[in-house]
Structures are given as C-alpha cells and as structure tokens.
C-alpha cells in the first residue's frame, strides 16, 4: 500500500469507511508502484491501485481485480504545469489527449 497520509491511502480509507468495511491489515508501505505490483503479482499480496496502473499485468494474467462490493470509487486527478517556459513534447501530447478525452465527457 502507499504510505499512510498519501492521497491514495486516504482515498482508500474514505471508500472503506463509507461502506463500513474494516481497513485491511497493511503490512508493506511503499511509494514504489513497481514494488507494489511485484508483491501482488509474485508474492500473493493484495493491493489498492487504479486500474490503468496494473493494466499491462492484468492483460498478462499476473494481476486481476478482486471484486469487493462498494469498494470501488473514482478519483479526480489534476495535472500541473509551469507558467513559463517550454513544455517537452510528451507533455504537450499528454495535455492534447486529456483535452480530447475530457471534451468527450461534455
């Protein structure tokens, strides 16, 4: 699990609390998504992360979602950029894609 006090951990607490579910027994805290996915995929641990973060492992049959009624939610993510200076090419492409995706929601 990501460490206590981080936004993903606090979000998980909120989702579990809203459903009157006890928090899981967290035995490993790390900010490394690679370490989390390795522990889940190779050592039988459970984890909490957005679907896009483990999509490649899911497609490879290494990780899958555990359905827990009421233990799903949506989060709002925000992209920040500097006020001045040039944006690198990948950043421009990301912003263009985000604009295109969000335009479809309107």
SVG drawing of the C-alpha trace seen along z (x, -y; Angstrom):
<svg xmlns="http://www.w3.org/2000/svg" viewBox="-22 -32 33 48">
<polyline fill="none" stroke="black" stroke-width="0.4" points="0.0,0.0 1.1,-3.6 2.1,-5.1 -0.4,-6.5 -1.1,-10.2 -0.8,-9.9 -3.8,-10.8 -4.4,-7.2 -4.3,-5.8 -6.7,-8.5 -9.0,-7.8 -9.0,-4.1 -9.8,-4.9 -12.8,-7.0 -14.1,-4.3 -13.9,-1.6 -15.4,-3.8 -18.3,-4.8 -19.1,-1.1 -18.5,-0.3 -15.6,2.0 -12.6,2.5 -9.3,1.3 -7.1,4.1 -4.1,5.1 -1.3,3.1 2.0,5.0 4.0,3.2 4.0,-0.6 6.0,-1.9 5.8,-4.7 7.2,-2.3 4.5,-1.2 6.9,1.4 7.5,2.9 3.7,3.0 3.0,4.7 5.8,7.2 4.5,8.0 1.0,8.5 2.0,10.5 4.7,12.7 4.0,13.0 0.3,13.2 -0.2,9.8 -3.3,7.7 -3.0,4.0 -5.1,0.9 -4.4,-1.0 -6.2,-2.5 -6.9,0.0 -4.7,-1.8 -1.7,-1.3 -1.9,2.5 -3.5,2.9 -0.4,4.5 -0.1,7.0 -3.8,7.8 -3.5,8.4 -0.6,10.7 -2.6,12.7 -0.4,11.6 -2.8,9.4 -6.5,9.1 -9.1,7.1 -10.7,8.6 -14.4,7.6 -15.4,6.2 -18.9,4.7 -18.8,1.0 -15.0,0.8 -14.7,-1.0 -14.7,-4.7 -13.5,-7.4 -10.8,-10.0 -10.1,-13.3 -6.6,-13.7 -5.1,-17.1 -2.2,-17.9 0.0,-20.9 2.4,-22.8 4.8,-25.7 3.6,-29.2 6.5,-30.0 8.9,-28.1 8.6,-25.4 6.7,-22.1 8.5,-19.0 6.9,-17.1 5.5,-14.3 3.8,-16.8 2.1,-18.6 0.9,-15.2 -0.5,-14.3 -2.3,-17.6 -3.8,-17.2 -5.0,-13.7 -6.5,-14.8 -8.3,-17.7 -9.7,-15.3 -10.8,-12.8 -12.5,-15.4 -14.2,-17.0 -16.0,-13.7 -17.4,-13.8 -19.3,-17.1"/>
</svg>
